[in-house]
Amino acid sequence: MGDGPSASKGSLLVVTLVVIVDMIGFGIIIPFLTFMVDHLAGPEADKGLWVAALMSAYAGALFLFSSFWGSLSDRYGRRPILMIGLAGNTVAFVVFGLSTTLWMAFFARLMGGLFNANIPVARAYIADVSKPEEVAKRQGLIGVAFGIGFTIGPALGGWLSRPAAWNWTDVFVNTIFDTHPYLLPCLLSSVLSSIALILALKWLPESLPPDSRTTAQVSSPMVELKRKVGDIRLLLKRPVISPLLWSGMSFWIGFTIMHVVFILFTMMPASSGGLSFSESDNGIVFAFIGLIGMVTQGGLIGPLTQRFGSSRLIAAGLLIAGLGLAAIPHIDIGFAWTGMLATSILIAFGNGLFTPSNMAMLSNHSAAHERGLVMGVSESLRSLSTLTGVLIGGIVWDMTWNSSGFFTYHTAFWLCGIFSVFAAFIHITGGAWNAEDPALLGRGVEAE
């Protein structure tokens, strides 16, 4: 552990800023990624598949390298690994913003996922500088950082897109920002990563002393992948843990499908059934989702858990989010913003109930010595679910968006809702619904 709370406050602030910068970089791309694919793709390109490919490149790199960076930090210290990630992100964002082909953009997203896979290192840093009784509370800083970054990032990404087309200034006209309309938000992310790197160099001390570091050889990403598969197979056989993981996978697949097809739908002309939203419009929507998520997870989840318990909130969250996801393509253009904000509340509130409640039950039903393993497997399955969801979303959209009859652009969103409802079915029937819930013990409320 570190020197105590007083000695670690500055380092905690810096490492939290590092995570905020990482999440701003993740969120800033969301509003314009689909528009960028449209800008770079030829008229015959399968846009849904390319959106899926860019998303899966990032998610796949995260999945492969998160354990690798964590193991590397156990051997060489947290500080150098965190700074490698920031330096790599600085370069990756510039490459992405300057992309002239879809393959160049794909490579840049691989780079982004590779260097952004150091969130587990940030978690380890916080544990290093905290007393045992402080770890849980301080780990909550990561959740706050995620919320802040995911709220600010999409808003900035939408507002800073296509500056050469802004009607209040012509300073960007006939410049590199004219030929690369999404370079400006990428440059901002790069600058933020550079600032965080300077702060880390100056004020972030090493948290893992040499005598506490492992001397074991660092495994390659492929060896780590093989180990992950073994851990996943082991935990998917466990009662309570297994249905919690399976329901999480089902929900994350559906939620990721939404991320692929959402802007493909909102950018469609109103005459084709879409909402004619711009990059900034989509940025506002995702920022609003992030804000509602922060309010739910930061203020509401505690009292609601004490009243209803984690198991009930999981089921409620899945059904509420599923309703919102399935309703998206049915928003009437005449009430576009009212309908979008209403569905966003359902999605963000449902996800805000499900995610922390699922994590709480996984933690409560795993022994202390295996809790890190369970959380790691959950994150790995989330990455796999993301890969699965982006592929399903891209393929289904390209097959149905211009079709008539029963299967149309609505289909992908219906799938989101179906996966959420199926997740609730797994949770209720798989053995987790009536599992012991510490939040309810001694309060006169028992599981049925």
C-alpha positions in Angstrom: 0.0 0.0 0.0 1.0 3.6 -0.3 1.9 6.1 2.4 -1.7 6.7 3.3 -4.5 9.0 2.2 -2.6 12.3 2.6 0.3 11.2 0.5 -1.8 9.7 -2.3 -4.4 12.4 -2.9 -2.4 14.1 -5.6 -1.6 10.8 -7.4 -5.3 9.8 -7.1 -6.3 13.0 -8.8 -3.8 12.5 -11.6 -4.7 8.9 -12.2 -8.4 9.9 -12.2 -7.7 12.6 -14.8 -5.9 9.9 -16.9 -9.0 7.8 -16.9 -11.2 10.8 -17.7 -9.0 11.7 -20.7 -9.2 8.0 -21.9 -13.0 8.0 -21.7 -13.3 11.5 -23.3 -11.3 10.0 -26.2 -13.6 7.0 -26.3 -16.8 9.1 -26.2 -15.6 11.9 -28.5 -15.6 9.5 -31.5 -19.1 8.1 -31.0 -21.1 10.9 -32.7 -19.1 11.2 -35.9 -17.8 7.6 -36.4 -20.7 6.7 -38.7 -20.5 10.0 -40.5 -16.7 9.4 -41.0 -17.4 6.0 -42.5 -19.9 7.6 -44.8 -17.3 10.3 -45.7 -14.5 7.7 -46.5 -16.6 4.9 -48.0 -17.4 4.6 -51.7 -21.0 4.5 -52.8 -21.0 0.7 -53.0 -19.4 0.2 -49.5 -21.3 -1.7 -46.8 -21.4 1.1 -44.3 -22.9 -1.0 -41.5 -20.1 -3.6 -41.7 -17.4 -0.9 -41.8 -18.9 0.8 -38.7 -18.9 -2.6 -37.0 -15.3 -3.2 -38.2 -14.0 0.0 -36.7 -15.8 -0.7 -33.4 -14.7 -4.3 -33.3 -11.0 -3.3 -33.9 -11.1 -1.1 -30.8 -13.0 -3.7 -28.7 -10.8 -6.6 -29.9 -7.6 -4.8 -29.0 -9.0 -4.0 -25.6 -9.8 -7.7 -25.0 -6.5 -9.0 -26.2 -4.2 -6.5 -24.4 -5.9 -5.5 -21.1 -4.4 -8.5 -19.2 -1.1 -8.1 -21.0 -0.7 -4.4 -19.8 -1.8 -5.5 -16.3 0.9 -8.2 -16.2 3.5 -5.8 -17.6 2.7 -3.3 -14.8 3.1 -6.0 -12.2 6.7 -6.5 -13.4 7.8 -3.0 -14.4 5.5 -0.7 -12.3 2.3 1.1 -13.0 3.7 4.5 -13.9 5.6 3.6 -17.1 2.6 1.5 -18.5 0.2 4.4 -17.9 2.5 6.8 -19.7 2.9 4.4 -22.6 -0.8 4.3 -23.0 -1.1 8.1 -22.9 1.7 8.5 -25.5 0.1 5.9 -27.7 -3.3 7.5 -27.5 -1.8 10.9 -28.5 -0.5 9.4 -31.7 -3.6 7.1 -32.4 -6.1 10.0 -32.4 -4.0 12.0 -34.8 -3.7 9.1 -37.2 -7.5 8.5 -37.0 -8.3 12.1 -37.7 -6.0 12.2 -40.7 -7.3 8.9 -42.1 -7.9 9.0 -45.9 -9.1 5.4 -46.2 -11.3 3.1 -44.1 -8.3 0.7 -43.7 -6.2 3.6 -42.3 -9.1 4.4 -39.9 -9.3 0.7 -39.0 -5.5 0.6 -38.1 -5.9 3.8 -36.0 -8.8 2.2 -34.0 -6.6 -0.9 -33.4 -3.9 1.4 -32.0 -6.5 3.2 -29.9 -7.7 -0.1 -28.4 -4.2 -1.3 -27.8 -3.1 1.8 -25.9 -6.4 2.3 -24.1 -6.3 -1.2 -22.6 -4.6 0.2 -19.5 -7.7 0.9 -17.4 -6.9 -2.2 -15.3 -3.5 -0.6 -14.6 -5.3 2.5 -13.3 -7.4 0.3 -11.0 -4.3 -1.4 -9.8 -2.6 2.0 -9.1 -5.5 3.1 -7.0 -5.4 -0.2 -5.0 -1.6 0.3 -4.5 -2.0 3.7 -2.9 -5.1 2.9 -0.8 -5.6 1.3 2.6 -7.7 -1.9 2.5 -10.8 -0.1 3.9 -10.4 2.7 1.2 -10.1 0.5 -1.9 -13.8 0.1 -2.7 -14.6 3.8 -2.2 -11.6 4.9 -4.2 -12.3 2.4 -7.0 -15.5 4.4 -7.4 -13.4 7.2 -8.8 -13.0 5.1 -11.9 -16.8 4.9 -12.3 -17.1 8.7 -11.8 -14.3 9.2 -14.4 -16.1 6.9 -16.8 -19.3 8.9 -16.4 -17.6 12.3 -16.8 -15.7 11.2 -19.8 -18.7 9.6 -21.5 -20.8 12.7 -20.9 -18.3 15.3 -22.1 -16.8 13.2 -24.9 -19.8 12.8 -27.1 -20.8 16.4 -26.7 -17.4 17.6 -27.8 -17.2 15.1 -30.6 -20.5 16.3 -32.1 -19.9 20.0 -31.6 -16.3 20.0 -33.1 -17.2 17.9 -36.2 -17.0 19.5 -39.7 -15.7 22.9 -38.5 -15.3 24.0 -42.1 -19.1 23.9 -42.4 -19.7 26.1 -39.3 -21.9 29.1 -40.2 -20.4 31.4 -37.6 -16.8 31.4 -38.8 -14.9 30.7 -41.9 -11.5 30.2 -40.3 -11.4 26.5 -41.1 -12.6 26.9 -44.7 -10.0 25.7 -47.3 -7.8 24.2 -44.6 -6.9 20.7 -43.7 -10.1 20.6 -41.6 -12.0 21.0 -44.9 -10.5 17.8 -46.3 -10.5 16.0 -42.9 -13.8 17.1 -41.4 -13.3 15.1 -38.2 -9.7 16.0 -37.4 -10.5 18.7 -34.9 -12.1 16.5 -32.2 -9.3 14.0 -32.7 -6.7 16.7 -32.2 -8.5 17.8 -29.0 -8.3 14.2 -27.7 -4.6 14.1 -28.7 -3.9 17.3 -26.9 -5.8 16.1 -23.7 -3.7 12.9 -23.8 -0.5 15.0 -24.1 -1.5 17.2 -21.1 -2.3 14.1 -19.0 1.0 12.6 -20.0 2.8 15.8 -18.8 0.9 15.7 -15.6 1.8 12.0 -15.1 5.5 12.7 -15.8 5.6 15.5 -13.3 3.2 14.5 -10.5 2.4 10.8 -10.7 4.9 8.8 -8.6 5.3 5.1 -8.9 2.9 3.2 -6.7 4.5 -0.3 -6.9 7.9 -0.5 -5.1 10.5 -2.8 -6.7 10.3 -5.3 -3.9 6.6 -5.8 -4.5 6.9 -6.5 -8.2 6.6 -9.9 -9.7 9.6 -11.6 -11.3 7.5 -13.9 -13.4 7.8 -13.7 -17.1 5.1 -11.6 -18.7 2.8 -13.7 -20.9 2.1 -12.9 -24.5 -1.4 -11.7 -25.4 -2.1 -15.1 -27.0 -1.1 -17.0 -23.8 -3.3 -14.6 -21.8 -6.1 -15.3 -24.2 -5.8 -19.0 -23.6 -5.9 -18.5 -19.9 -8.9 -16.2 -20.2 -10.8 -19.0 -22.1 -10.1 -21.4 -19.3 -11.3 -19.0 -16.6 -14.5 -18.3 -18.6 -15.3 -22.0 -19.0 -14.7 -22.5 -15.2 -17.0 -19.7 -14.1 -19.8 -20.4 -16.6 -20.3 -23.7 -14.6 -20.9 -22.0 -11.3 -24.4 -21.5 -9.9 -25.6 -17.9 -9.5 -22.3 -16.6 -11.1 -23.2 -18.4 -14.4 -26.6 -16.8 -15.0 -25.3 -13.4 -14.0 -22.6 -13.7 -16.6 -24.9 -15.1 -19.3 -27.5 -12.4 -18.7 -24.8 -9.8 -18.9 -23.5 -11.1 -22.2 -27.0 -11.1 -23.7 -27.7 -7.5 -22.6 -24.3 -6.3 -23.8 -24.8 -7.8 -27.2 -28.1 -6.0 -27.6 -26.7 -2.7 -26.2 -23.7 -2.9 -28.6 -26.0 -3.5 -31.6 -27.6 -0.1 -30.7 -24.2 1.6 -30.7 -23.7 0.3 -34.3 -27.1 1.2 -35.8 -28.2 4.2 -33.7 -26.5 6.9 -35.8 -27.0 4.9 -39.0 -30.7 5.4 -38.2 -30.7 9.0 -36.9 -28.6 10.3 -39.8 -31.1 8.9 -42.4 -33.2 11.5 -44.1 -36.7 12.0 -42.6 -38.2 10.9 -45.9 -36.5 7.5 -45.5 -37.8 7.1 -41.9 -34.8 8.6 -40.1 -34.5 11.7 -38.0 -31.9 13.7 -40.1 -29.8 14.3 -37.1 -26.3 15.8 -37.4 -23.1 14.9 -35.6 -23.8 17.6 -32.9 -27.4 16.3 -32.5 -26.1 12.8 -31.8 -23.5 14.2 -29.5 -26.2 15.8 -27.4 -28.1 12.5 -27.2 -25.2 10.5 -26.1 -24.1 13.2 -23.6 -27.7 13.1 -22.2 -27.5 9.3 -21.9 -24.2 9.7 -20.0 -25.7 12.3 -17.7 -28.8 10.2 -16.8 -26.4 7.2 -16.3 -24.3 9.3 -13.8 -27.4 10.4 -11.9 -28.7 6.8 -11.7 -25.4 5.2 -10.7 -24.2 8.1 -8.6 -27.3 8.9 -6.7 -30.3 6.6 -7.2 -28.7 3.1 -7.2 -27.9 3.1 -3.4 -31.4 3.8 -2.1 -33.0 1.6 -4.8 -30.8 -1.3 -3.9 -31.6 -1.0 -0.2 -35.3 -0.9 -1.1 -35.6 -3.6 -3.7 -32.3 -5.5 -3.8 -29.8 -6.0 -6.6 -31.6 -9.0 -8.2 -34.8 -7.2 -8.7 -33.0 -4.1 -10.1 -31.2 -6.3 -12.6 -34.5 -7.6 -14.0 -36.1 -4.2 -13.9 -33.1 -2.6 -15.6 -33.1 -5.1 -18.4 -36.8 -4.7 -19.2 -36.7 -0.9 -19.0 -33.6 -0.7 -21.2 -35.0 -3.2 -23.6 -38.2 -1.2 -24.0 -36.2 2.0 -24.8 -33.9 0.2 -27.3 -36.8 -1.3 -29.2 -38.6 2.0 -29.3 -35.9 4.0 -31.0 -36.9 3.5 -34.7 -40.6 4.2 -33.9 -39.8 7.8 -32.9 -42.1 10.1 -34.9 -40.2 12.9 -36.8 -42.8 15.4 -35.6 -41.7 14.7 -32.0 -38.1 13.7 -32.7 -36.4 15.3 -29.7 -39.2 14.6 -27.3 -39.2 10.9 -28.3 -35.4 10.7 -28.4 -35.0 12.1 -24.9 -37.7 9.8 -23.6 -36.2 6.7 -25.0 -32.7 7.9 -23.9 -34.0 8.1 -20.3 -35.3 4.5 -20.5 -32.0 3.2 -21.9 -29.7 5.1 -19.5 -31.9 4.4 -16.5 -32.2 0.7 -17.3 -28.5 0.3 -17.9 -27.8 2.3 -14.8 -29.8 -0.1 -12.8 -28.5 -3.3 -14.4 -24.7 -2.7 -14.6 -23.9 -1.8 -11.0 -26.4 -4.4 -9.7 -24.9 -7.1 -11.8 -21.4 -6.2 -10.6 -22.6 -6.2 -7.0 -24.2 -9.7 -7.2 -21.0 -11.0 -8.9 -18.9 -9.6 -6.1 -21.3 -10.8 -3.3 -21.4 -14.4 -4.7 -17.6 -14.8 -5.2 -15.1 -15.4 -2.4 -12.5 -12.7 -1.6 -9.6 -14.7 -3.1 -11.4 -15.1 -6.5 -13.1 -11.7 -6.8 -10.5 -10.3 -9.1 -10.8 -13.4 -11.3 -14.6 -13.0 -11.5 -14.4 -9.3 -12.3 -11.8 -10.0 -14.9 -13.9 -12.7 -16.6 -16.9 -10.4 -16.6 -14.9 -7.7 -18.4 -13.6 -10.3 -20.9 -17.1 -11.5 -21.6 -18.2 -7.9 -22.0 -15.5 -7.4 -24.6 -16.5 -10.6 -26.4 -20.1 -9.5 -26.3 -19.2 -6.2 -27.8 -17.4 -7.9 -30.7 -20.4 -10.1 -31.2 -22.9 -7.2 -31.0 -21.0 -5.0 -33.5 -20.9 -7.8 -36.1 -24.6 -8.6 -35.7 -25.5 -5.0 -35.8 -23.5 -4.3 -38.9 -24.7 -7.3 -40.8 -28.3 -7.0 -39.9 -28.4 -3.3 -40.8 -26.8 -3.8 -44.2 -29.3 -6.6 -44.9 -32.4 -4.7 -43.8 -32.1 -0.9 -43.8 -33.3 -0.5 -47.4 -35.8 -3.4 -47.4 -39.6 -3.3 -47.3 -41.9 -5.7 -45.6 -41.5 -7.1 -42.1 -37.6 -6.9 -41.9 -36.6 -3.2 -42.3 -34.4 -0.8 -40.4 -36.5 -1.5 -37.4 -35.2 -5.0 -37.2 -31.8 -4.3 -35.6 -33.4 -2.3 -32.8 -36.0 -5.0 -32.2 -33.0 -7.4 -31.8 -31.7 -5.0 -29.1 -34.9 -5.4 -27.2 -35.1 -9.1 -27.7 -31.6 -9.6 -26.3 -32.5 -7.5 -23.2 -35.7 -9.5 -22.6 -33.8 -12.7 -23.1 -31.2 -11.5 -20.5 -34.0 -10.9 -18.0 -35.4 -14.4 -18.7 -31.9 -15.9 -18.0 -31.6 -14.0 -14.8 -35.0 -14.9 -13.5 -35.0 -18.6 -14.5 -31.3 -19.4 -14.2 -30.9 -19.3 -10.5 -29.8 -15.7 -9.8 -33.3 -14.3 -9.1 -33.7 -15.9 -5.7 -30.0 -15.8 -4.7 -29.1 -14.4 -1.3 -28.9 -10.6 -1.5 -26.9 -8.9 1.3 -28.7 -5.6 0.6 -31.9 -7.0 1.8 -30.8 -9.0 4.8 -32.1 -7.7 8.1 -34.4 -5.2 6.4 -37.6 -7.3 6.6 -37.4 -8.0 2.8 -36.4 -11.4 1.7 -36.0 -13.0 -1.7 -38.9 -15.1 -2.7 
